[in-house]
Amino acid sequence: MPLAKMDVIWFNGKLVPWDEARIHVLSHVVHYGTSFFEGIRCYETPRGTAVFRLTPHIRRLIDSARIYRTELPYTQEQLVAAVKETVRANRLRAGYIRPVVYRGYGEIGVNPLNNPVEVAIATIEWGKYLGAEAMEQGVDVCVSSWQRFAPNTMPALAKAGGNYMNSQLIKMEALANGYAEGIALDPGGHVSEGSGENLFVVRDGVVYTPPVSSSILSGITRETVITLLGELGVEVREQVIPRELLYVADELFFTGTAAEVTPIRSVDRVRIGAGRRGPITGEVQAAFFAVVQGERDDRYGWLEYVEP
Ligand code: PPE
């Protein structure tokens, strides 16, 4: 997505003009990928703009940093308030929010700990991640020749910048071969996730999704969708998924903040179901959009309103 400039970025505690949120080329993050980030969406609702599950996203940001022995210079409450402040300052009604924590300029060398921990929060416009028509038609994907990282290599539960080198390999290979996205297997050869999305498989009315032990990011949309499927009376099993279950699935779909709920219509050129959005995918997608847009009762407190 090309970036359209907004007015301000929250940069180490202050709102600064968009063009002034800059870092030095010798910042630790530039050399060693030392960052943690979040992707969050806000939506227009009948009661004003609401950030979807803001607090769990900020909590995951703090956890990602903690896994790398990094304590943030702001509390969860301060960061939640800072996100709302940034959305208000940019008069954003619906869009995407990108908080990022990184190690800045101080010294060179692998040890990050002597470099400052800096925090920025930007808001950007972001339409449909895998294309607008994809939401109904579904996307064509492949199983990647790249795998997700093994346990004891890169911690998958941390949403760390460096992890996305792996995602980039998956994504570039998929695009080069004419697919919208790639599905990575975990180091054991079981299904893991897309380059920036979690994956769900539907077969005989039961929904399957890989467990956190399959090198996935523990997606907040994934958790949301599991809850919504439960409400719809659909059984969800978090279990290890063999690759071949993809080819015999009735339906497949991705979830993610950027991807929302995106149907998949083929894998490795094998048609899935009727080759378009399946019925369970359609139902959970409709439930998801009804929730995020405040069109139904917010029974879990998922909508965090920007205006007090
Ligand atoms: N797995 C990965 C690897 C991932 O990056 C994301 C989010 C998810 C699963 C879904 O997580 P959640 O957003 O909490 O439901 N990917 C973010 C970044 C995408 C990008 O291209 O940048 C996102 O969707 O914001």
Residues whose N, C-alpha, C, O or C-beta is under 5 A from the ligand:
A	BS01	PPE	G39 I40 E193 G194 S195 G196 E197 N198 L217 S218 G219 I220 T221 R222 T255 G256 T257 A258 A259
